[in-house]
Structures are given as structure tokens and as C-alpha cells.
């Protein structure tokens, strides 16, 4: 059991595409925003438990992206008011 190496990256890109209503092909490479291997390693760390989740936050394609070790991705526009996943405009899971 485990996460496919590209599963988180694909989920981030698809969620951003849905939120922005643009084709995936029009988005910049995710690797321009974050080290994808490091994101995968942190988000899928065996050290995280239900009592200690990890959320990685970064910007990508005009969005704040939140990747949770609970296998959830949230995005929201950078210029939106409020912080956190409660103000998200899109979400996905892997």
C-alpha cells in the first residue's frame, strides 16, 4: 500500500485546473513552484498520524495550495480574503 510517486502532483495540477477553469496544459510546471519529490516525501511521511497531520502550503499558478498528509489538496486564489482551507475554491484527494 502506498501512494504512486506522481499522485499528489497530479492532484495538485488537476485541482488548480478545475479551480482556475483552464486546461492543465496551460498551467506552468508544478516543479517551478515546489520540489515535487520533497512534497511527496513530506505529505506521505510514515511519521504522520491522525494525531499529527502535516500540511504543506505553497503558491502555484496564482493560487495558495494546501497539501495535507490526510490526502487532501485545497486551493484558493492568492488575492482572496481570509487564510486557510476554509476559504478554498477547489479540493481534491489522492
N, C-alpha and C positions, 0 to 999 in steps of 0.2 A: 504494500500500500504506500502511496506517495503521490507527490504532485509531479506532473510532467514538467520538464525543465522550462518550457515556454508558456505554461498555462497562465501564470499570473500576468506576464507581459501581454498576452493575447487578450485577457480580460480587461486590463487597463486600456488598451487601444480600442477595443470594441465599446467599452463604456464611454470613453471620450468621444468616439464617433457618434454614438447614439445621442449623447448629451448636446453635442455641437451640431447635430444633424448634417454632418459632412461624411463623405465616403472615407473609409480607412486610408485609401491611397493618398488622400490629400493631407493627412496628418504627418508631422515630422517624425523621424525615427525616435522611438522611446529612449534609445541609448543616448540621444542628445540631451535628455533631461536627467537621467539617472543611470547608474551602473546596474544593469538588469540582473546580472549574476548576483550582486550583493543584495538587491531587493528580494530575489528568490530565496537566498540564504537566510536573510533576516525573517522574512514572512513565514517561512516554513521550518524555522528552527525547532528542533525537538525539545528545546528548553522551555518553550511557551506552554502554558497550561490554561485551563479555564479560569484559574485564579490570577494568571499573569499573562495577559494578552499584549501583543506588540502592535502598534500602528505606525507605519512609515508614511510621512507626509512629504510631498514634493509638488512642484508645478510642472505642468505639461500642456502645451497647446492652449494656453490661456485659461487653464483650469487648475484648481488645487485638487490634488489627488490624495486620497487616504487609502492605504492598503493595510488591512487588518489581518493579524495572524488567525483570526476567526474565519478566514477565507472569504472576506467581503471586500469589495472595492467600491468606494464612493468618490464622486467628483462634484465640484461646484465651481462656478466662474470665479476668477480671481477678484473681479470688481464687485462681487455680491457682498451684501452686508451680513455680518454675523460670521462666526467661526464654527468649525466642526462639521461633523457628518449630518447633524440635524438640518442643515441648510443645503443638503446635496440636491443636485438636479439629475443625477443618474447613479445607478449602482449595478453591480454585477457580482457574481461569485464564481470561484473556480473549484 
